[in-house]
Amino acid sequence: MLRQLELSCSVSTMFSTIPCFCKRGDIIVADEGVHWGIQNGLQLSRRTIVYFKHNDMDSLRSTLEKIMTKNKRSKNLRRYIVAEAVYQNSGQIAPLDEIVKLKEKYRFRVILDESNSLGVLGRSGRGLSEHHGVPIEKIDVVTAAMGHALATEGGFCTGNARIIDYQRLSSSGYVFSASLPPYLASAAITAIDVIDQNPELLVKMKQNIALLWKGLSDIKGMSLASNHESPIVFLKLEKSSGSTKEDLLLLEKMADRALKEDSLLVVSSKKSFLDKCRLLVGIKLFVSAGHSDTDLIKASESLKRLASELLLSPNLFFLFITSYVFFFNLLSYFIILDDHVA
Amino acid sequence: MITIPYLTAVSTYFSYGLLFAFGQLRDYSRRIFDWWSTNNLHGYAPICLAHEDFYIRRLYHRIQDCFGRPISSAPDAWVDVVERFSNDNNKTLKRTTKSTRCLNLGSYNYLGFGSYDEYCTPLVIESLKKFSPSTCSSRVDAGTTSVHAELEECVAKYVGKPAAIVTGMGYATNSAIIPVLIGKGGLIISDSLNHTSIVNGARGSGATIRVFQHNTPAHLERVLKEQIAEGQPRTHRPWKKIIVVVEGIYSMEGEICQLPEIVSICKKYKAYVYLDEAHSIGAIGKTGRGVCELLGVDTADVDIMMGTFTKSFGSCGGYIAGSKDLIQYLKYHCPAHLYATSISTPSAQQIISAIKVILGEDGSNRGAQKLARIRENSNFFRAELQKMGFEVLGDNDSPVMPIMLYNPAKIPAFSRECLRENVAVVVVGFPATPLLLARARICISASHSREDLLKALQVISKAGDLTGIKYFPAAPKKQEEEKDTIKLD
């Protein structure tokens, strides 16, 4: 029987859940692109953590193979795979059917974060398991933040009765923290009812995502790096300048100009130095069922224009500046050398 | 420090021993029964090992009805507690549609903002209609509204610091901010009874952690001296940064921290002070500005002031206040600011309105009245409980009053007895307190009237007599003294 536990903050859901179930010697295999909440939970659990390449099933398979053959004792240890349904940092969708096949072969348990897929994927919005046709019982623990499709605050964790009962006393974010304000809980209940009764919202959103993809498929200087069904449309730079800081400055400039000139609000990736995720930075667009067709067409036109203005010509400008600086340094070096020799 | 009486300690150990023995016996017989039925783990390692959830299955489930009681009204001085029943010996509890009106001694409703307020609630409803329940975004992306900006300014001014940053949850504030402030090569010295959020934040930061005896500045000085002399472990280089973490009011003890001494020690040894005012902001001090105002410490001497809005302001969320540079740095790097959804806009409006009421900026003196009332109520209640012979922890002026129970059987007995008389109290056991030091925690509110407090005292006294928790001798009653004087005359 499935039960549920609610917490009052989205970010604390994962970092309270993971340390409950991991003790000394347990093994956790996590995707390298998971968000900070999960990374913090993994760090707090202080267990053996092995990362696999972002959304790469071959890498996952070889990692699981290595763990099971290397350590003969691993049969008695608890083993988990931690993944996100829709990755916040890249917009990729995890191939749940393959993960479940691997999990059953090597006897791992799956902890899935469905923050960005609840109310989005699947015919009735029930998330990644419905999208891939996997029965929900095969996933051991599902957590989600409610600040996304459900438009309230907080997060929840579901699993079978024993897991949830155990968490009522050992999940620190649940025990040592105040509960959610009641109006937010009511808002969540109503949001779920609305999604259940209006499946056309999901259809509209999927149409909007497809429309945006069509509009942005020929953008110059950037490419679409997310999954074509994900509500987070991620644009990454085709030619990175080599430094994350430079890239971020350029993307920020693009987002600023989009807001000032076309009244279009997009966000660039933000990174804290605590975040160990090494994925590329880019511009994120969050699609909603409330967007109209004209809005999305206008948005793609605006981004295409800004990309061609900012990303292609300034290359020459940067080239000029860097070559100027280089020659200037070379010249001053020779002058100093001359002085020394003299 | 709590010193448990000898006889009580023996009986508590015996009780726990008995409970553990019965629990193990039940587990053993369950294992024998299950040996016949098929093992359905299919090669997976069990997710909860038997000994990990032993406490939950064999001890906690028996008294589960005393915890997590659902309420069906706002947490004011009186609250509707939903009745529950169980068909399987308390393993699962089902709600009924009936509820009983009980005197609420368990909510952190210090200033009475937990229910409808004539100034705050209309503004909150307006803000809900204008902004909607959630911003659906983190602060840096699209989650900052004008209300959020106003809130941060308001909080900074109220607390007495140049700038402040607000997050959606108090627990996440500590866990997400401490790793940003200090990392490997730094030293965190924290009070032994600090809250779990501080412990988690400290562990997540990677810095070395040392603990000093609860509220003992002399021990803090000794620890500081030793650690500075030794330097970092292994390399013995000087520490990059030292932060001393203390709380304003300790929620399980009700004690106020000895801030002036701690601040002077930290100044002497050049360590930073991090003050967690979760329970003290809005509840103590002449204008509710917390432990700094109460003890006369200049806010410029405390480097980082943290607090939550759940207790005195009737909202949710936490804040950090400090210098402009510190807050600017946190805004660039704190994960709670960059990744977590921002605080709900109506909740932010509630905080702003509550602060305005407390400072009297709404045009009335309700704020000053509330602060005076909570101080009066706390001192009166504590004095009366101590006269009755209960072992009450905490300092004067603190609205948190833990009454020691010790024995595990007294936890459900006290709680159920009080509920029978329509008084809702919160009892706390393991893991929130040490195993042997179970207690009932009373939280007084400014919305309690004198009659409410007298009723509560009467009920608690009766329950205390039944459960035998009056560990100290009761003070002699005044009537007997008067009789004596008349006799002499």
Interface residues (C-beta under 8 A of the other chain):
Chain A: S8 C9 S10 V11 S12 F15 F21 K23 H35 W36 G37 N40 Q43 L44 K75 N76 L77 R78 R79 Q88 R107 R109 D140 A145 G147 H148 A151 T152 E153 R162 I163 D165 Y166 R168 L169 S170 S172 G173 V175 F176 S177 A178 L180 P181 Y183 L184 A187 L265 V267 K270 K271 S272 F273 L274 D275
Chain B: H42 G43 Y44 A45 P46 I47 C48 L49 E52 D53 Y55 I56 Y60 G68 Y108 L128 S132 P133 S134 C136 S137 S138 V140 D141 A142 G168 M169 G170 Y171 A172 S175 A176 P179 V180 H195 T196 S197 N200 R203 G204 T308 T310 S315 C316 Y332 H333 C334 P335 A336 L338 Y339 A340 T341 I343 S344 P346 S347 P431 A432
